[in-house]
């Protein structure tokens, strides 16, 4: 065999062998949160346990047209565990939003008025809310960044502060993941 064809033959055999992996979203958040399937991991996921997590999201991309990947982490969390056969009823997810990420949870009209483009996070935030993710906005950021409740996507809750929400959720058994 001509050695120049070896890489092509190897690639074809690799693809046919089933070793090729694709990222996929779903089943909880269908359009966001693509994850890789991990076949036979050494550290097994205990599918009988409850996973309670709170994501602390304070940063946002500098581009007003880019989705906030830190918000999308919650979709990845839900999808990867559901794909690994953890029942949705055992997945409890909350997101605390503050600081620069304040803009990412605003309704399209408010976002467009401020930045001149539609909110790229609107679909993601709505999908998370529809999946029973609790999205909590820091009341202090609401005032300091001038994003009042009426500008927020319906379903987003305002707390006294991000710190207060974080403490309360951790007292309820949620594990903090700071992004």
Secondary structure, DSSP 8 states (H G I E B T S, - for coil): --GGGHHHHHHHHHHHTT-----B--SSSSSS--B---TT-SS---TTS-EEEEEEE----SSTTS--HHHHHHHHHHHHHHHTT--GGGEEEEEEE-GGGGGGGB-HHHHHHHHSS--TTHHHHHHHHHTT-EEEEEHHHHHHTT--GGGB-TT-EEES-HHHHHHHHHHTT-EEEE-
